[in-house]
Structure formats: C-alpha cells, structure tokens
Amino acid sequence: MAALKIKDIIINTIIFDFDGTLAKLNIDFKQMRDTVLKLISSYGIERNYLQTDFVLEMINTSREILSKSSPQKAEIFTNKAIKIIEAMEIEAAIHGELFSQTKELFTRLKLSGISTGVITRNCEKAIKIVFPDISSYCEAVVCRDTVKNVKPHPEHLNKTLQMLNSLAENTLMIGDHPLDIQTGRNAGTCTAGVLTGHFSKSDFLNAGADFVLPQAVDILDLVTL
Ligand SMILES: [Mg+2]
C-alpha cells in the first residue's frame, strides 16, 4: 500500500491551490486591485475603511458598508466588481497554461490511493479554461463561486474535505502563497509551500509551513510504494 507520511502522520488527502501551484496564470493583481479600488471609491467608500490588500475581501467589506444604506446599491456594486475581476481572470486564463506535470501528478496520486482536491480564489470559468477536464483528474474542485468564505478562511478547505470524506489531520495543503499555508493551519492540516510562485522558502517557513518543495509534482518523491 502506498503511503505518504509527514512527521509520522499518514497523509491520505492532498489539497492543492491552483494558480502558481498547478498552473501559470499571470493575473495582474495590482491592476485588479487598482481597478476595483476605483470602483469602490466611485461609491464614496474611502480606502482606509477596507483594511486589507486582498481584492475579494475589499469587495465584501464594501458590499457590507453599502448594504447598510441600500441593499440594492450593494448588489449592483458587487455585480460590477465581480464582473471586473472575472474579466481579468478569464483573460489571464486564456493566456495561461497548466504546468507540464500537473496531469501526471494527479494520475500518480490516484494510483497511490491519495484523494485530491483543489481550492482556489479564482472563478470556475477561468479554471475550466486552463484545465477543462480537471474533474476527471481531481475529485473535488472548489472555486470561490461555491463557497461563502474563501481561503484563508478554513471554511473553503473544510468544505472540500467534507466532499472527499477526509479529515484535516490526514491532509496536506500545498500552495505557492503564504496564504495557502495560513489556510491549512487554520483548518488543521499539514502544509507545504512550493517555489513556483513569487515566494521564497523562508516566506513559507515563516508562515509556519511544515516543509517546502521546489514544485508541486515533487510531492511524488515522498510517496513510498
Ligand atoms: Mg496560488
């Protein structure tokens, strides 16, 4: 029986981030943030009310502020904001690509009896452009569209574990952003960073990662047959 052990813990489930971990997408988050901030400011909300650099959280906070005076205005704003980010995500997806060994990674994990899931703050449309047959490789794909609180909130990961019938304590979360490590730690999984995004080994270790791999496919080297 194949096994993956991390610090004597048997891992039977691996949850991956998508962008930068399984695929290269090149979303310009700065441009996305600037465009959304322009929209937010056109609704009279000041930047210092937002207290975050993450676009989805900025949209949520702004929606909450607006809904106090007008739920209708809040809904119109949210639709506009989501349209802006979706257009940029889809554009990036059209020019993006899966890392060359991503399909092999899923195929070999399946053969080893390890369940797999993907959690992403990206939209489902974009994921399906880059990886149209993702569902035949990976048992649970949870994009931001189908979860109320996206990662690093543990709900995103916990929902995926429920779909897989897996336990956090036997799960490894792998991602290219310290936020992925935070997500795993919030949900109580083991965590690993990968260097295929914009962060270094020490960024991941500082975030509390159990270990760091050059790229996601390298996890296969730790699976013993
Ligand atoms: Mg990522």
Residues whose N, C-alpha, C, O or C-beta is under 5 A from the ligand:
A	BS01	MG	D17 F18 D19 G20 T21 D176 H177
